[in-house]
Amino acid sequence: MNVIMTRVENKLKLFNTVREKSSAKVFAEWNKHEAFVYDEEDCEKVENRALSTTAEGHLFLGEWNDKNEAHGKGIRLTKEGMLEEGYWRNGNLEGKGRLFFPCGTVYSGHLHHHKQSGRGTQQWIDGDRYEGEWKNGVEEGKGTFSWKDGRRYEGDWVGDAMTGVGNFVFASGNRYVGQWLNNMRHGKG
């Protein structure tokens, strides 16, 4: 059987597996997003394999290194129902990728050890959205959070909280520009 046919069959198996084993929200979000676009080819020696179950019980389709670790381009459906897609390094999701959470939330951006890290965008199922810097899975650095009701905060974040200097626009159009501490106005503003 030729290599292209094998890849198509593996992707079809993965598609059906995601539909059967993940939550309806994960499948719906993954299915409506455009295909993940990989940058240039990786120069390291990797082996493409059929849809496989990892030692931890997750399903993985993609490239593996000679140490039997996910390495290169790939997609993983965790036993908890999360879909992880992107670049893998020695068994970890690293660099550009996407996360589809069981609740329907979608993250797209840079990752480090399967967590949001660097620049990225997260869209919640309720319509809220954060675009900016992340560290170890939390909003950290400069970023903008937009609520579906029209509120918007643009500024500093520490540990998932508005902390530092920021500009908050209320749904009414009023605004507060100044200092924040743990999601509360604080100091000058």
N, C-alpha and C positions, 0 to 999 in steps of 0.2 A: 504494500500500500504506500502511496507517495506521502511525503512529509506534509504537504499542504492539506491533504484530506485528513490526515491524523490530527493536525491542529484544529481544523474546523470541527471534527468530531469531539475533540476535547473541550472546545469552547461551548459546544452544544450541551455536553454533559454538565459542564459547570453551570450554564444558564439554567438547566432543568434542576440541578441540585440546589442552586440559590433559591429558585422558586419554591421548591419543596421544603427545604430545611431552614430558611430564614423567615423572619417576620414579613408580613405583607408590606409593611412600611419600607423595610430595607430593599425588598425586591422592586417595589414601585419606584423608589428613588434611583436605584442603580439602573433600572431599565429605562428611565426617562432621560438620564444624563447621556451626553455624547460619549463615544468611546474614549478611553484614556489615551492621550497622545504621549508617546515616549519620544525623548530627544534622540540624539545620535546613538548609534550602536555601541554597546559595551565591548571593549577590547579584550576583556578577560575571558579565559576559557570556561564556558558553561555548557551544561547539557539540558536540552529541553526534555521534559518528561510528561507523561500522561497525568491526568488528574490523580493526585495521590493523597493519602491520609498521613499527616505528620505524626511523630511520636506523641505529641500532646493531644492528638485527636482532631486537629483542624484539617480542612481540605485545602490543598494548594495546587494551583496550575501555573507552571512557569519554568524558570530556569534554576538549576541547582549547581553548586560547586562540587569539587571533588571530596569535600568533607561531609557530603550529604546534607547541606544546608541550602535553604532558599537563597539564591544569589543571582541578581540580574532583574529581569522583568518578570512580574508575577502578580497573581491575585489569590487572596486567601479568604475563605469563609471560616470564621472561628466557630468553635463549638457553642459559644455564647450567642452566635447569630450576627456578629459584626462582619462586614465585608471590608477588606483592606486591599488596596490596589496601588501598585506603583513599583518603585525600585527597592530591591532587597540587597542587603549586604550581610553576609555571614549569618543568615537566619533572622535578621531584623529589617523591618520596613524603615528605610533611610532615604532622605532626599525628597524629591517630588512625588506626591501621591495623593490618594483620596481615602477617606474613611466614611463608611455608611453605617451609622449606628442603628441598633434595633428599634429605637424610638422614632426614626425617620430623619434625624439630624444628619447633615452631610457636611464634611470638612474637605476642603481642597487647598493644598499648599505643601509646605515643607514639613517633613516628619523626622523624628529622631527616636529610635527604639519604639515605634508604633504610636508615638504621641505627637500632637501638634507642637511644632518647634520651628521658629523662624517666621516668615511671612505666610499668611494664609487667610482663608475666608471660611467661616462656619455659618451655615444657614439652618435655623431651627424649623421644625415642622409648623410651628405657629406663625411663622413669618418674620421673626426676629433675625437679625444678621449682625455678625461681627467681622470686620475686615481689619487686619493689622498684624501686630507681632504677638508671638506665642512663645512660651517657655515651659517645657515639661508638662504639656497638656492644658495649660491655663493662659488666659489673656495676660500678657506681660510686655510692657513697652508702650509704644505709640499705637493707637488704634481707634476705630470708629465703630460704635454700636448703634444700630438703628432698630427701634421697636416698630412693630406693625401699626401702632396707633399714631405714629408721626414723631414721637420723641427721638432725639438723636444726641449722642455724646461723642465728642471728638477730643482726644487728649491722652493723658498718661493712664496706664493700667499697672497695678501690682497685684499679683495673686488673684486674678479674676475680679478685682474691684477697681472702681474709678478712684485713683489715688495719685495726687500730683496736680498739675495744672490742666484744666480742660474747659471746653465750651459745651454747655448743655442747652439744647433747644427744646422747650416744652411743646406739647401738641398744640397749645394755644398760639405759639409763635414767640412767646416771651423767652428770654434767654438769661443764663447765668454764665459768666466767664470768670473763672477764678480757681481757687484751690479746692481740692477734694481730699477726703480721707475715708477709706472704706465705704464708698458709695454715698457719702454725706458731704454737703457743702461744709467747708472748713477753712477758716482763715480769711484772707482777703478775697473779695470778689465783687 
